[in-house]
Amino acid sequence: MSLPTASKVLFGGDYNPEQWPEQVWEEDYRLFDAARIDTVTLGVFDWALTQPAENVYDFTLLDRIVDRAEAEGRNICLATGTGAHPPWLARAYPQVCRTDFEGRRHRFGQRHNSCPSSPVFRRLSAELARRVARRYAGRPAVVAWHVGNEYGGACYCELCGTAFRGWLRDRYGSLAALNTAWYTTFWAHTFTDWGEIEPPSALTEHWRGPDHTAFPGITLDYLRFMSDAMLANFRDEKAAIRESSPDLPVTTNFMGMYRPIDYHRWAPHLDFASWDNYPPDDTSQARMAFTHDLMRGLKDGAPFWLMEQTPSVTACRDVNPLKRPGLLRLWSWQAVAHGADAVLFFQLRASRGASEKYHGAVIGHAGRQDTRVFREVAELGAEFDRLGDAVLGARTPARVALLFDWDSWWALDISDGPSRLVRYQQVVLGYHRALWDAGVDLDVVAVTADLSGYDVVLAPALHMIKGDVAERLAAVARRGGSVLTTFLSGRVDENDNAFLTDVPGPLGPLMGVRIDEWDARGPEVVNPVRLRSGDHRLEVESRLIFELVIPTSAEVIGSYLADFYAGTPAVTRNAFGAGHGWYVAAGLDQAGVSWVVRRVLERHQLLGPYPDVPDLETAVRVGPDGDRLHFLLNHRDEAVEVAASVDGLDLLTGDRIEAGRRLCLDPYAVLVIRADPTG
């Protein structure tokens, strides 16, 4: 099942008319017309309104809300309302509330407070979804179902303990297999009865917070279990929806690089991916590009929805910076450039009270349309109207893949040694930044993805080797491609147990190296690395982790310059079949990472058109009819001048573009060029 049918990029956002008297609705829709808002997400937090008691359902208000949106000609993304449970539910069934990592049973409050293993919660949330779908499935304005909201968190109650033990039975089949996987001969932990197993928490295996555990295998499995437990909640509601709505797509809003939930495990169960983009500052353009690509990669490259973004400020951080003029437009177009077929905001009208009253909105408390934010939203809406259906269904023609793996993330971040300062997410983002700076179209994919269509595959910090990923990476190089991996890769199997072979384990033959020792130091310790390949030379810094490499067949590309291992390899390249395996053994600085990545890309002629123009982002989408759409996004606060790389039509201005013509891009400018057909 694909995205909802549309004639243009859908534009709108979360709307909560239940917070306002109906006379305000009339003014809101007048302003929505002015801003070209065509899509509203309704009912995300309506459980207490639609079910005021266990055996009482009241859709009177939601009926009026849906009726009005439909009468106003809006598309509706209709939520099941289960993003937060109501007070009566917690009072009647206290076990519905979560138990935290420290073992405290919570009372009613906040929103991520429902135990995913609670039979009561599962029954009542599914029943509400069932009734919402049954009531509104036939409404032509409803184009998609929205289940829950920003799933996350964890619970450590007895219900979860029981469910965890059942999950383990299914995974391992026997206590003998479980004991082997968890290496329980260590510290007299051998389990002789399933009932002896406890959720890993501050009261059991953890000695200093969630990332410090005596048994990483137990904690790793609990992370997997909790992700699956919340997925079961989503699937409960989706199944209930399907009883009366077999064809309308169902989604839930992800949160990008969110560690507690393995979105790759969830992706097959969503009809389309959607996510909420709340960058921490004005310099997150590369990080946002990565996350857009990650969300697109969840569904094999299919377009996604940008379900939420603020038009101005957030309200959840200690400091909440304002989006500078032009960034709302630029970042929205960046989402489209990377695969979004919908651009939605949170929120359309600002809440009057509670914790999000200062969160940005299209319409502020005064209800004005002569604000800068409203004008920028309206101008963006007009641009999407002019664009029409040009990008809908378009895909990214990537020849580069970046592997992202939640299991490696979890395993590396909870590992005792070599260094807790080495964080999986930051390592991956550094290698992605090198690709982004080089102007590369890429896919961010799971380790289970088909790699046969890629010329270059980057697998930084691929700590855990699962299934046949080592063989598939080798196949990429064997047929002429390039594979790059780094320090701390190939260390453990799927149970987080070390391979009984030289590091980097199953990746060793491809990389042509073995790691004899490794050194970890604080961030103040720098070991320079000299890089050399052909005419390219550079001296860079490395920090945090320094692996001592013994080449078995690889050639040396970079060497350490300090400490007792001065002169030994820090970066290597191994000829493998018709291609290469690259190994980066040191925590290179960004300049070093970019140097290595560019050497890899150059072999395949994959550098983008402007690799030496900082913060000028390029992206390509190819439509179902073969049209190639080229996006140029100037993330700088100053103008930049470059030569056009293609002949075509600027879809936002109607201007003809000729290859080689000088283009002057204003600060935060956007160009969308439909390239002329070739041949």
C-alpha positions in Angstrom: 0.0 0.0 0.0 1.4 3.4 -1.0 1.0 7.0 0.0 -2.4 8.7 -0.2 -3.4 9.9 -3.6 -2.6 13.5 -4.1 -2.2 16.2 -6.8 0.5 18.1 -5.1 2.8 18.1 -2.1 0.4 17.9 0.9 0.7 21.0 3.1 -0.7 21.6 6.5 -0.2 20.1 10.0 -1.5 19.2 13.4 -4.8 20.9 14.2 -6.4 20.8 17.6 -9.8 22.5 17.3 -11.0 20.7 20.4 -9.0 23.2 22.3 -11.0 26.1 20.9 -14.7 27.3 20.7 -16.2 26.8 17.2 -16.2 30.4 16.3 -12.4 30.2 16.3 -12.6 27.4 13.7 -14.2 29.7 11.2 -11.3 32.2 11.5 -8.8 29.3 11.3 -10.1 28.0 8.0 -10.0 31.5 6.6 -6.4 31.7 7.5 -5.8 28.2 6.2 -7.1 29.3 2.8 -4.7 32.3 2.9 -1.8 30.0 3.6 -2.8 27.3 1.1 -3.1 24.7 3.8 -4.8 21.6 2.4 -4.2 18.9 5.0 -5.0 18.7 8.7 -4.0 16.0 11.2 -6.8 15.6 13.6 -7.5 13.8 16.9 -4.0 12.9 18.0 -4.7 13.4 21.7 -8.5 12.9 21.9 -8.8 9.7 23.9 -10.2 11.4 27.0 -12.8 13.2 24.8 -13.9 10.3 22.7 -14.0 7.8 25.6 -14.8 9.7 28.8 -15.4 6.4 30.7 -14.6 2.7 30.1 -17.9 1.8 28.6 -18.8 5.3 27.2 -17.8 6.5 23.7 -18.8 10.0 22.6 -17.8 11.2 19.1 -20.0 14.3 19.1 -17.1 16.7 19.1 -14.9 14.8 16.8 -17.8 14.5 14.4 -18.1 18.2 14.2 -14.4 18.6 13.8 -14.3 16.1 10.9 -17.4 17.5 9.3 -16.0 21.0 9.3 -12.6 19.9 7.8 -14.4 18.0 5.1 -16.8 20.9 4.4 -13.8 23.2 4.1 -12.2 20.8 1.5 -9.3 19.6 3.5 -7.5 16.3 3.4 -7.6 14.6 6.8 -4.9 12.5 8.4 -7.1 11.1 11.2 -5.5 9.8 14.4 -6.8 7.1 16.6 -6.3 9.3 19.6 -4.2 6.9 21.6 -1.1 9.1 22.0 -1.9 9.5 25.7 -4.3 7.5 27.9 -7.0 9.3 29.9 -7.1 9.8 33.7 -9.9 7.4 34.3 -7.9 4.6 32.8 -5.0 5.0 35.1 -7.3 5.3 38.1 -9.3 2.2 37.2 -6.2 0.2 36.1 -3.0 1.5 37.8 -1.0 -1.3 36.1 -1.5 0.6 32.9 1.1 3.2 34.0 4.7 2.4 33.4 7.4 1.4 35.9 10.6 3.3 35.3 14.3 2.2 35.1 14.7 2.8 38.9 11.7 0.6 39.7 9.1 3.3 40.5 5.5 2.7 39.4 4.3 5.9 37.8 0.9 7.5 38.4 -1.2 9.3 35.8 0.6 12.1 34.0 2.5 13.2 30.9 1.9 11.1 27.7 4.5 8.3 27.2 3.2 6.6 30.2 1.4 3.5 29.0 2.8 0.0 29.7 3.1 -1.6 26.2 2.6 -5.1 27.8 -0.6 -4.2 29.7 -3.5 -6.3 28.4 -5.9 -3.6 29.5 -4.0 -0.9 27.5 -3.8 -3.2 24.5 -7.5 -4.0 24.6 -8.8 -0.5 25.1 -6.4 1.2 22.7 -7.2 -1.2 19.9 -11.0 -0.9 20.7 -10.7 2.9 20.4 -8.9 2.6 17.0 -11.6 0.1 15.9 -14.4 2.5 16.7 -12.7 5.6 15.1 -12.0 3.7 11.9 -15.5 2.2 11.8 -17.0 5.6 12.2 -14.9 7.6 9.7 -13.6 5.0 7.2 -16.1 6.0 4.5 -15.4 9.7 4.7 -13.8 10.9 1.4 -11.7 13.6 3.1 -9.9 11.0 5.3 -6.7 10.1 3.3 -4.6 8.3 6.0 -4.8 6.9 9.5 -2.3 8.1 12.2 -1.8 5.5 15.0 -0.5 6.7 18.4 2.1 9.5 18.5 5.9 9.4 18.7 6.2 6.0 20.3 9.0 5.8 22.8 10.3 5.2 26.3 10.4 1.9 28.2 8.7 0.1 31.0 10.2 -2.3 33.6 7.0 -3.6 35.4 6.1 -7.2 36.2 3.8 -7.3 33.1 6.8 -6.4 31.0 9.0 -8.9 32.8 6.5 -11.7 32.0 6.2 -10.6 28.4 10.0 -10.4 28.1 10.3 -14.0 29.3 7.8 -15.0 26.6 9.7 -13.1 24.0 12.9 -14.8 25.0 11.3 -18.2 24.8 10.3 -17.4 21.2 13.7 -16.1 20.4 15.9 -18.8 22.0 13.7 -21.8 22.4 15.6 -23.1 25.4 17.4 -21.9 28.5 20.6 -23.6 27.2 20.5 -21.5 24.1 19.8 -18.3 26.1 22.6 -19.0 28.6 25.0 -19.5 25.7 23.9 -16.3 24.0 24.1 -14.2 27.2 27.4 -15.8 28.3 25.9 -16.5 31.7 28.8 -18.5 33.0 30.3 -15.1 33.8 29.5 -14.0 37.4 27.4 -17.1 38.2 24.5 -16.0 36.1 23.4 -19.3 34.6 19.6 -19.4 34.6 17.8 -22.7 35.4 14.2 -21.5 35.2 12.6 -18.9 32.9 11.1 -17.2 36.0 14.5 -16.2 37.2 15.0 -13.7 34.4 14.4 -10.1 35.4 14.2 -7.0 33.2 17.6 -5.3 33.2 17.3 -2.1 35.3 18.8 -0.1 38.1 17.6 -2.8 40.4 19.2 -5.7 38.6 22.1 -5.6 36.0 22.8 -1.9 35.7 25.3 -0.2 37.8 25.2 3.4 36.6 22.4 4.4 34.3 20.8 2.6 31.3 24.1 2.4 29.4 26.2 0.7 32.1 25.3 -3.0 32.4 27.1 -6.1 33.6 25.5 -8.2 30.9 25.1 -6.3 27.6 23.4 -9.3 26.0 20.5 -9.1 28.5 20.2 -5.3 28.0 20.5 -5.6 24.2 17.6 -8.1 24.2 15.5 -5.9 26.4 16.0 -3.0 24.0 14.9 -5.3 21.2 11.9 -6.6 23.2 10.7 -3.1 24.2 10.9 -1.9 20.6 8.9 -5.0 19.6 6.4 -4.5 22.5 5.5 -1.0 21.3 5.3 -2.3 17.7 2.7 -4.8 19.0 0.7 -1.9 20.2 0.9 -0.3 16.8 -0.1 -3.5 15.1 -3.0 -4.0 17.5 -4.5 -0.7 16.4 -3.7 -1.2 12.7 -5.4 -4.6 12.7 -8.4 -3.0 14.4 -8.5 -0.2 11.7 -8.2 -2.8 8.9 -11.5 -4.4 10.0 -13.4 -1.5 8.4 -10.8 0.3 6.4 -8.9 -2.3 4.3 -7.4 0.1 1.8 -6.5 3.4 3.5 -2.8 3.7 4.4 -1.8 3.6 8.1 1.3 5.3 9.6 2.8 6.6 12.8 5.2 9.5 13.3 8.8 8.4 13.8 11.4 10.7 15.4 14.4 10.3 13.1 17.5 8.9 14.8 15.7 7.8 17.9 17.6 5.2 19.9 14.9 3.4 21.8 13.0 2.1 18.8 14.5 0.1 15.9 12.6 1.7 13.0 13.9 -1.0 10.6 11.9 -3.6 12.6 8.8 -1.4 12.4 9.1 -0.3 8.8 7.4 -3.4 7.2 4.3 -2.7 9.2 3.8 0.9 8.1 2.1 1.6 4.8 4.3 4.7 4.5 7.0 6.3 6.7 6.5 9.6 8.4 8.6 11.5 10.9 8.9 14.7 13.0 11.9 16.9 12.3 13.0 19.1 15.2 16.7 20.0 14.8 18.5 21.4 17.8 19.9 24.5 16.1 20.4 26.3 12.8 23.5 24.3 11.8 21.8 20.9 11.5 21.4 20.8 7.7 23.6 17.7 7.1 22.0 15.9 10.1 18.5 16.6 8.7 19.6 15.3 5.3 20.8 12.1 6.9 17.6 11.6 8.8 15.4 12.3 5.7 17.4 9.6 3.9 17.1 7.2 6.8 13.3 7.7 6.8 13.1 7.2 3.0 15.3 4.1 3.3 12.9 2.5 5.7 10.5 1.8 2.8 13.0 0.9 0.1 13.3 4.4 -1.2 9.6 5.3 -1.3 8.6 8.9 -0.5 7.7 9.7 3.1 5.7 12.4 4.9 7.3 15.1 7.0 4.6 14.8 9.6 5.8 17.6 12.0 8.2 20.5 12.1 7.9 23.8 13.9 7.4 26.9 11.7 9.4 28.9 14.2 10.5 27.6 17.7 10.2 24.5 19.8 9.4 24.5 23.5 10.9 21.3 24.8 14.6 22.3 25.2 16.4 24.4 27.7 17.1 27.0 24.9 14.8 27.2 21.9 16.3 29.2 19.1 14.1 30.8 16.5 14.3 29.8 12.9 15.9 32.6 10.9 14.0 34.1 8.1 14.1 31.8 5.1 14.9 28.6 7.1 11.3 27.4 7.3 11.2 27.4 3.5 14.7 26.0 3.0 14.3 23.2 5.4 10.8 22.3 4.0 12.3 22.1 0.5 15.2 20.0 1.9 12.7 17.5 3.0 11.1 17.4 -0.5 14.5 17.1 -2.1 15.2 14.0 0.0 11.8 12.3 -0.7 9.0 14.0 1.2 5.6 14.1 -0.5 4.0 16.0 2.4 5.2 18.9 4.4 3.3 19.4 7.7 3.7 21.5 10.8 3.2 21.3 14.5 1.1 23.2 15.2 -1.4 25.1 13.0 -2.8 27.2 15.9 -0.8 27.8 19.1 -2.1 26.1 22.3 -3.1 28.6 25.0 -1.9 26.6 27.9 0.2 23.7 29.2 3.8 22.8 28.2 3.5 23.7 24.5 1.9 27.1 24.8 5.2 28.7 23.6 5.8 26.1 20.9 5.8 27.7 17.4 2.6 27.7 15.3 1.4 28.9 11.9 -1.2 31.0 13.8 -0.2 32.5 17.0 -2.2 33.4 20.1 -3.4 36.7 18.6 -4.7 35.0 15.5 -2.9 37.3 13.1 -1.9 36.7 9.5 0.5 39.7 9.2 3.3 37.9 11.0 6.6 36.9 9.4 6.0 33.3 10.2 2.5 33.3 8.6 3.8 35.1 5.5 6.6 32.5 5.1 4.1 29.7 5.4 1.8 31.2 2.9 4.6 31.8 0.4 5.7 28.2 0.8 2.2 27.0 0.3 2.0 29.0 -2.9 5.2 27.5 -4.2 3.9 24.0 -3.6 0.8 24.9 -5.5 2.9 26.0 -8.5 5.0 22.9 -8.2 1.9 20.7 -8.6 2.5 17.0 -8.9 6.1 17.3 -10.3 7.8 15.5 -7.4 5.1 13.1 -6.3 6.3 9.5 -6.3 9.8 10.6 -7.4 12.7 8.6 -6.1 16.4 9.2 -5.4 18.8 7.5 -7.9 21.5 6.6 -5.3 24.6 4.7 -6.1 26.0 5.1 -2.6 24.6 3.4 0.5 25.3 4.2 4.1 24.5 1.4 6.5 22.7 2.3 9.8 22.0 -0.4 12.3 20.1 -0.1 15.6 21.7 -3.2 17.0 25.2 -1.9 16.5 24.1 1.5 18.0 22.7 -0.2 21.1 25.6 -2.7 21.4 28.4 -0.1 21.0 26.8 2.5 23.3 26.3 0.0 26.2 29.7 -1.6 25.8 32.3 -1.4 28.6 35.3 -0.6 26.5 37.2 0.4 24.6 35.8 3.9 25.1 32.5 5.3 26.1 33.4 8.5 24.4 33.1 6.8 21.0 29.4 7.0 20.2 27.9 5.2 17.2 25.6 8.0 16.1 28.4 10.5 16.0 30.7 8.2 14.0 28.0 7.6 11.4 27.1 11.3 11.2 30.7 12.1 10.6 30.9 9.8 7.6 27.5 11.0 6.3 28.8 14.6 6.6 31.6 13.7 4.2 29.1 12.3 1.7 26.8 15.3 2.1 29.7 17.8 1.6 30.6 16.0 -1.5 27.1 16.4 -3.0 26.3 12.7 -3.1 22.8 11.2 -3.6 22.7 8.3 -1.1 20.4 5.8 0.6 20.6 5.2 4.3 19.7 1.5 4.6 19.6 -1.4 7.1 22.2 -4.1 7.1 19.6 -6.4 5.6 19.1 -4.3 2.5 19.9 -5.4 -1.0 23.3 -3.9 -1.8 23.5 -5.1 -5.4 22.6 -1.7 -6.9 25.3 0.3 -5.1 28.9 1.2 -6.3 29.9 2.4 -2.8 28.8 1.2 0.6 29.9 2.8 3.8 29.5 0.9 7.0 31.1 3.0 9.8 31.3 1.4 13.3 29.5 -1.7 12.1 30.1 -3.2 15.5 27.7 -6.1 15.1 27.8 -8.5 12.2 24.5 -10.2 11.6 23.3 -12.7 9.1 25.1 -12.6 5.7 26.0 -8.9 5.7 29.8 -9.7 5.6 29.3 -11.8 2.5 27.1 -9.2 0.8 29.6 -6.5 1.5 32.3 -8.6 0.0 30.1 -9.1 -3.1 30.0 -5.4 -3.6 33.8 -5.2 -3.7 34.1 -8.4 -5.7 32.1 -6.9 -8.6 34.1 -3.7 -8.6 32.5 -1.6 -5.9 34.1 0.0 -2.8 33.3 -0.8 0.8 34.5 1.3 3.7 34.3 0.4 7.4 36.0 1.7 10.5 37.4 1.0 13.9 35.2 -1.1 16.2 33.6 -2.9 13.3 33.2 -6.6 13.0 33.6 -7.1 16.8 30.6 -9.1 17.9 27.9 -11.4 16.7 24.1 -10.8 17.0 24.3 -11.8 20.7 27.0 -9.3 21.4 29.6 -12.0 21.9 33.1 -11.4 20.5 34.1 -13.4 17.4 36.8 -16.0 18.2 39.1 -14.7 15.5 41.1 -11.6 14.6 39.4 -8.3 14.5 37.6 -7.2 12.3 36.1 -10.7 12.4 34.1 -11.7 9.3 35.1 -8.4 7.6 38.8 -9.4 7.8 39.2 -11.0 4.4 37.5 -8.0 2.7 39.6 -5.4 4.6 42.9 -7.3 4.3 43.9 -6.4 7.9 44.0 -7.7 11.4 43.8 -5.6 14.5 46.5 -6.6 16.9 45.7 -4.1 19.7 43.7 -0.9 20.3 44.3 2.2 22.3 41.7 4.6 23.8 42.5 8.0 25.1 40.7 11.1 26.3 39.7 13.8 23.8 42.7 15.9 24.7 45.1 13.3 23.2 45.8 13.8 19.5 47.7 11.4 17.3 48.4 13.0 13.9 47.7 10.8 10.8 49.5 11.4 7.5 47.3 10.4 4.5 48.6 9.8 1.0 47.0 8.4 -2.1 48.5 9.3 -5.5 48.9 13.1 -5.6 46.6 13.6 -2.7 48.3 14.2 0.7 47.0 15.6 4.0 48.0 15.5 7.6 45.0 15.3 10.0 44.2 14.7 13.6 42.8 11.6 15.2 41.3 11.2 18.7 39.6 8.8 21.1 40.3 5.4 19.5 43.5 4.1 17.8 43.5 0.6 16.5 46.9 -1.0 15.8 46.7 -2.5 12.3 48.7 -5.4 10.8 48.1 -5.5 7.0 47.6 -9.0 5.6 47.0 -7.9 2.1 46.0 -4.2 2.3 48.1 -1.3 1.3 48.7 1.6 3.7 47.0 4.9 2.9 47.5 6.6 6.2 49.9 6.2 9.1 50.1 7.3 12.7 52.8 9.9 13.5 53.0 9.6 17.3 53.2 7.2 20.3 54.9 3.8 20.2 52.8 2.8 17.1 54.1 5.8 15.1 54.6 4.7 11.5 52.0 1.9 11.6 48.8 1.9 9.5 45.8 4.1 10.4 44.0 3.8 7.1 44.3 1.0 4.5 42.9 0.0 1.1 42.7 -3.6 0.1 42.2 -4.9 -3.4 39.4 -7.4 -3.4 38.1 -8.9 -6.6 37.6 -5.9 -9.0 37.0 -3.5 -6.1 38.3 -2.4 -2.7 37.8 -2.7 1.0 38.8 0.5 2.9 39.5 0.3 6.7 39.8 3.4 8.9 41.4 2.4 12.2 41.6 5.8 13.8 39.0 8.4 15.0 39.9 10.8 12.3 38.8 14.4 12.5 36.2 15.6 9.9 38.8 16.7 7.5 40.4 13.3 7.6 37.1 11.5 7.2 36.2 13.7 4.2 39.6 13.1 2.6 39.2 9.3 2.8 35.6 9.3 1.6 36.5 11.5 -1.4 39.2 9.1 -2.5 36.6 6.4 -2.5 34.0 8.4 -4.4 36.5 9.7 -7.0 37.2 6.1 -8.2 33.6 5.8 -9.1 33.2 9.4 -10.4 30.5 10.0 -7.8 31.4 13.5 -6.5 28.5 15.9 -6.9 28.5 19.0 -9.1 29.7 21.4 -6.4 31.8 19.4 -3.9 34.0 22.3 -3.1 31.2 24.8 -2.3 30.5 24.5 1.4 26.8 24.2 2.5 25.4 24.2 -1.1 23.3 21.0 -1.0 22.3 19.2 -4.2 19.9 16.4 -4.6 18.1 14.6 -7.4 14.7 12.9 -7.6 13.5 10.9 -10.6 9.8 10.8 -11.2 7.7 7.9 -12.3 7.7 9.3 -15.9 11.5 9.6 -15.9 11.7 13.4 -15.2 14.9 14.3 -13.3 14.4 17.0 -10.7 17.6 18.7 -9.5 17.5 20.6 -6.2 19.9 23.3 -5.2 19.7 24.4 -1.6 21.9 27.2 -0.3 22.3 26.7 3.4 24.6 29.7 3.8 23.6 33.1 5.1 25.4 34.7 2.1 24.9 34.4 -1.6 26.8 31.9 -3.6 27.5 31.8 -7.4 27.9 28.6 -9.3 27.5 27.3 -12.9 24.4 25.4 -13.7 25.0 21.7 -14.2 22.0 20.9 -16.4 19.7 22.4 -19.0 16.2 22.6 -17.7 13.3 24.6 -16.3 13.2 26.2 -12.8 9.8 25.0 -11.6 9.5 27.7 -9.0 10.1 30.7 -11.3 9.5 29.4 -14.8 13.0 30.5 -15.9 14.9 28.5 -18.4 18.3 27.3 -17.2 21.2 26.5 -19.4 24.1 24.3 -18.3 27.2 26.4 -17.7 25.1 29.6 -17.0 26.1 31.4 -13.8 23.5 31.0 -11.1 23.5 33.5 -8.2 21.7 31.9 -5.2 20.7 34.2 -2.5 21.1 33.3 1.2 18.9 30.2 1.9 17.8 30.1 -1.7 16.1 27.1 -3.4 16.1 26.0 -7.0 14.1 23.1 -8.4 15.2 22.4 -12.0 13.4 19.9 -14.2 16.2 18.7 -16.4 15.6 18.5 -20.2 15.4 15.0 -21.5 18.6 13.6 -22.9 18.8 11.6 -26.0 
